[in-house]
Amino acid sequence: MTTVTADIAVSLGGYAAGPNECRPAVDCRLHTWMVDHADENRAAIDAITSAGAYIMGRNMFGPGRDAWDLEWKGWWGPEPPYHAPVFVLTHHPREPLEMDGGTTFTFVTDGPESALAQARGAAGDRQVAIAGGAATLNQ
């Protein structure tokens, strides 16, 4: 069976948010070690981004919560760091989004079990990584 892992940064106050998703009372510096010091942390970054497929929540993919803004293609620019299939949990259907570098975002509306089954199928013998916050992990 495919191994499923999760890498998540959480502040001492219990918040988990990336550098581009700042909300009141959230420490948005949790991921500066990856962004500002990538060369020094290459082994850790490579381990996080070595999965054969990923699962993330809608909040990890983007700021919207309602119908999709189809111009939005994620926080990462034209070449996201995943280089593998990414299954985004959402309540709003959207066609798959192919990006540079081998990342394809597939938007899953039929629940976390479906996302996990699709990710395991896509990962082959590589691991599935859960990318995102506590809500995704809890599901």
N, C-alpha and C positions, 0 to 999 in steps of 0.2 A: 504494500500500500504506500502511496506517496506521502512523504513527510510534509506536514504543514507547520510553518513557523510564523512568528510575528516579531517585528522589531518596532518598538514604540518608545518615544521619549515622553516622559511625564515630569512636570515640575514638582518640587516639594509641596506646592499648594494643590496638586492633583490635576493640573491642566495639561492637555496634550494638544498642541497646535503648531503648525508650521510657520515659517517666517513670513509667509504672505497671507496668513489668515489671522490677523490680529483682531481681537475683540476685547472689550473692557475686562480688565483684571487678568488677562492672559499674558504670560511671559512669552513673547514671540522670539526669544533668543534661544530656544531649546535646540534648534538645529544649526546654529552658527558654526559648530565644529565641522559639519559637513560642507557647508556653503563657503565659509571663509577660510577653512584650513583643509581643503580636500586632499592636497598632496600629502600632508602629514597623516591623514586618516584613510589612505587609499585601501588598505587591507580590510578595514571595517566596512567601507562603502562598497567594495567589491563583494563582500560576503552578503550584504543586504540586497544588492542588485543582481545576484547570481541565480535567482529562482527561474524555474521554467514557466511559471505563470503567477499572477498576482490577483488578489481580491481586495477591493477597496470600497469604501462607502462614497456616497455622493458628495459629502463634505470634503473628502480628500481630493476628489476630482475638481471641484469648483465651488464657488460661493453661492450659486443659485439654489433655491429650494422648490421653485414652482416649475412651470413649463421651461423647456430648454432654450437658452440663447444659443442658437446653432453656430454663432461666431466663436463661442467659447470652446477652446480646445485643451483646457487644462492649465495648470500653473507653470508648466515646464518649458513652454515654447515648442518649436516644431519637432524637437527630438527629445522626448521624455527619457529619463534614465533607465527605464525598465527593459527595453529591447526584448520584450516577450508579450504574450497576451495578458491583458488586464481586464478583469471582470468587475464592473462597477455596479454595486447594489443601488437601486433607485426605484421609485414608484412611477417614473415618467419614461415611457419608451423613447428610444432614440436609435437611429441606425448606427452600426459599428463605425468607429472612427480610426482610420489607419493613419499612423504618424511615421515620420522618418525614424530610421534605426531599428525597425522591426516591432515597434509597439503598436498593438491594435487594442483600442478600448471597446469592449462589448458591454452594453448596458443591460443588466439583468433585472427584470421586473417580477420574476416569479420566486424570489426568496433566496436566502443564503444557502440552502441545501442545493439548489440548482446551480448557483454560482460556484460552489465547491466542486460539484460533479463536473462542471464544464472546465474548471481550472485544473482538476486532476487529469482529465482527458487531454488537455492541451499541454500539460507539463511533462507528460511521458514519465521517464524515470527520474526527473529532476524534482526539486521541492516546489511546493506552493507556498507563497508568502502572503500573509495578510498585511496589507499596507494601509494604515489608517488608524483611527482612534478606537476608543473604548466601545462605542456603539457597534462597530463592525466586529470587534473581537467578541463581544457579548452574544451577537447573533450566531 
